Amino acid sequence: MERDAAAAHELIIPLHPHTELRAMRMEDAADLFSVIDRNRQRLHEWLPWAGPDYSIAAARDFLATQIAEMAARQSLTLTIRHKRALCGVIALHRIDETQQSTSIGYWIDEAHEGRGIVTAACRTIVSEGFQRFGLHRIEIRCATWNHRSSAIPRRLGFIEEGILREAQRLHNAWVDLRVFSMLAQDWKPGGNE
Ligand SMILES: CC(C)(COP(=O)(O)OP(=O)(O)OC[C@H]1O[C@@H](n2cnc3c(N)ncnc32)[C@H](O)[C@@H]1OP(=O)(O)O)[C@@H](O)C(=O)NCCC(=O)NCCS
């Protein structure tokens, strides 16, 4: 367990010459909070936790939980960094060892949107899920009208399976989620684009 914790803590995966994925550390709290704070309004449109109450204490709690889950191989939560600066997060949430499955969540700073960084990060974390965690199935769920988000699994060759009716509570309403999946045997490590 101690070795897993140390390995998870040190994980750095290069995406491009100036962009990398890096395991979360407690010292990320101020940077994490500052990126969320300046993107609060646009993130909150899709991510219920990013509301007006989101605080530095919430960022610290999130980091502590993710670091513990990473050490226990229950999730893989990585910061996205461009020129060393934290600009987003991508994660395999709640890895289910019995069903060998998980789902992916992601967001990025507005200034770094539209450059293919999240698609590249997603391609990498899917490969990690299948190779490092031996998973069989990886899902991405997006609100039906979150077209920017749905474009990512489509670009990577995920199969659209259908709609989960009223599966998420968002802004005091129940919203439908579009479900995409990739299976280990269908994944091409170089990407499915
Ligand atoms: C959803 C979200 C992460 C998508 O980010 P994004 O920047 O659009 O995604 P990418 O980094 O993959 O960029 C894709 C864009 O870069 C372009 N691009 C440039 N080079 C590219 C490359 N090498 N590969 C892929 N796309 C590339 C694509 O054409 C696309 O542009 P377009 O939107 O004009 O078609 C982002 O909009 C976000 O943070 N939204 C708020 C939070 C959210 O909705 N999270 C998901 C909840 S389910």
The ligand as an SDF file (V2000), in Angstrom:
LIG
                    3D

 48 50  0  0  0  0  0  0  0  0999 V2000
  -15.8970   19.9290  -21.9170 C   0  0  0  0  0  0  0  0  0  0  0  0
  -14.5140   20.5380  -22.0310 C   0  0  0  0  0  0  0  0  0  0  0  0
  -13.5530   19.8290  -21.0960 C   0  0  0  0  0  0  0  0  0  0  0  0
  -14.0540   20.3670  -23.4810 C   0  0  0  0  0  0  0  0  0  0  0  0
  -12.8260   21.0100  -23.6600 O   0  0  0  0  0  0  0  0  0  0  0  0
  -12.2720   21.3410  -25.1160 P   0  0  0  0  0  0  0  0  0  0  0  0
  -11.1690   22.3030  -24.9460 O   0  0  0  0  0  0  0  0  0  0  0  0
  -13.4100   21.6400  -26.0300 O   0  0  0  0  0  0  0  0  0  0  0  0
  -11.7070   19.9320  -25.5550 O   0  0  0  0  0  0  0  0  0  0  0  0
  -10.3660   19.7050  -26.3300 P   0  0  0  0  0  0  0  0  0  0  0  0
   -9.2050   20.1740  -25.5380 O   0  0  0  0  0  0  0  0  0  0  0  0
  -10.3380   18.2890  -26.6980 O   0  0  0  0  0  0  0  0  0  0  0  0
  -10.5030   20.6390  -27.5940 O   0  0  0  0  0  0  0  0  0  0  0  0
  -11.3380   20.3010  -28.6500 C   0  0  0  0  0  0  0  0  0  0  0  0
  -11.2370   21.4480  -29.6490 C   0  0  0  0  0  0  0  0  0  0  0  0
   -9.8650   21.6230  -30.0090 O   0  0  0  0  0  0  0  0  0  0  0  0
   -9.7140   21.4330  -31.4190 C   0  0  0  0  0  0  0  0  0  0  0  0
   -8.4370   20.7460  -31.5920 N   0  0  0  0  0  0  0  0  0  0  0  0
   -7.3100   21.3620  -31.9460 C   0  0  0  0  0  0  0  0  0  0  0  0
   -6.3050   20.4740  -32.0190 N   0  0  0  0  0  0  0  0  0  0  0  0
   -6.8240   19.2830  -31.6750 C   0  0  0  0  0  0  0  0  0  0  0  0
   -6.2800   17.9700  -31.5360 C   0  0  0  0  0  0  0  0  0  0  0  0
   -4.9970   17.7190  -31.8010 N   0  0  0  0  0  0  0  0  0  0  0  0
   -7.1000   16.9750  -31.1230 N   0  0  0  0  0  0  0  0  0  0  0  0
   -8.4030   17.2070  -30.8570 C   0  0  0  0  0  0  0  0  0  0  0  0
   -8.9630   18.4300  -30.9720 N   0  0  0  0  0  0  0  0  0  0  0  0
   -8.1830   19.4600  -31.4000 C   0  0  0  0  0  0  0  0  0  0  0  0
  -10.9360   20.6390  -31.8490 C   0  0  0  0  0  0  0  0  0  0  0  0
  -11.2290   20.8410  -33.2030 O   0  0  0  0  0  0  0  0  0  0  0  0
  -11.9780   21.2020  -30.9480 C   0  0  0  0  0  0  0  0  0  0  0  0
  -12.3400   22.4860  -31.3860 O   0  0  0  0  0  0  0  0  0  0  0  0
  -13.8600   22.8700  -31.6940 P   0  0  0  0  0  0  0  0  0  0  0  0
  -14.5510   22.8400  -30.3480 O   0  0  0  0  0  0  0  0  0  0  0  0
  -13.7620   24.2240  -32.2670 O   0  0  0  0  0  0  0  0  0  0  0  0
  -14.3180   21.8000  -32.6290 O   0  0  0  0  0  0  0  0  0  0  0  0
  -14.5200   22.0610  -21.6990 C   0  0  0  0  0  0  0  0  0  0  0  0
  -15.4050   22.7170  -22.5770 O   0  0  0  0  0  0  0  0  0  0  0  0
  -14.9360   22.3590  -20.2560 C   0  0  0  0  0  0  0  0  0  0  0  0
  -14.0870   22.3870  -19.3520 O   0  0  0  0  0  0  0  0  0  0  0  0
  -16.2550   22.5760  -20.0580 N   0  0  0  0  0  0  0  0  0  0  0  0
  -16.8020   22.8810  -18.7350 C   0  0  0  0  0  0  0  0  0  0  0  0
  -16.8190   21.6430  -17.8260 C   0  0  0  0  0  0  0  0  0  0  0  0
  -17.5180   20.4550  -18.4630 C   0  0  0  0  0  0  0  0  0  0  0  0
  -18.4950   20.5890  -19.1940 O   0  0  0  0  0  0  0  0  0  0  0  0
  -16.9910   19.2330  -18.1550 N   0  0  0  0  0  0  0  0  0  0  0  0
  -17.5590   17.9980  -18.6620 C   0  0  0  0  0  0  0  0  0  0  0  0
  -18.7600   17.5900  -17.8840 C   0  0  0  0  0  0  0  0  0  0  0  0
  -19.4770   16.0900  -18.5720 S   0  0  0  0  0  0  0  0  0  0  0  0
  1  2  1  0
  2  3  1  0
  2  4  1  0
  2 36  1  0
  4  5  1  0
  5  6  1  0
  6  7  2  0
  6  8  1  0
  6  9  1  0
  9 10  1  0
 10 11  2  0
 10 12  1  0
 10 13  1  0
 13 14  1  0
 14 15  1  0
 15 16  1  0
 15 30  1  0
 16 17  1  0
 17 18  1  0
 17 28  1  0
 18 19  1  0
 18 27  1  0
 19 20  2  0
 20 21  1  0
 21 22  1  0
 21 27  2  0
 22 23  1  0
 22 24  2  0
 24 25  1  0
 25 26  2  0
 26 27  1  0
 28 29  1  0
 28 30  1  0
 30 31  1  0
 31 32  1  0
 32 33  2  0
 32 34  1  0
 32 35  1  0
 36 37  1  0
 36 38  1  0
 38 39  2  0
 38 40  1  0
 40 41  1  0
 41 42  1  0
 42 43  1  0
 43 44  2  0
 43 45  1  0
 45 46  1  0
 46 47  1  0
 47 48  1  0
M  END
$$$$
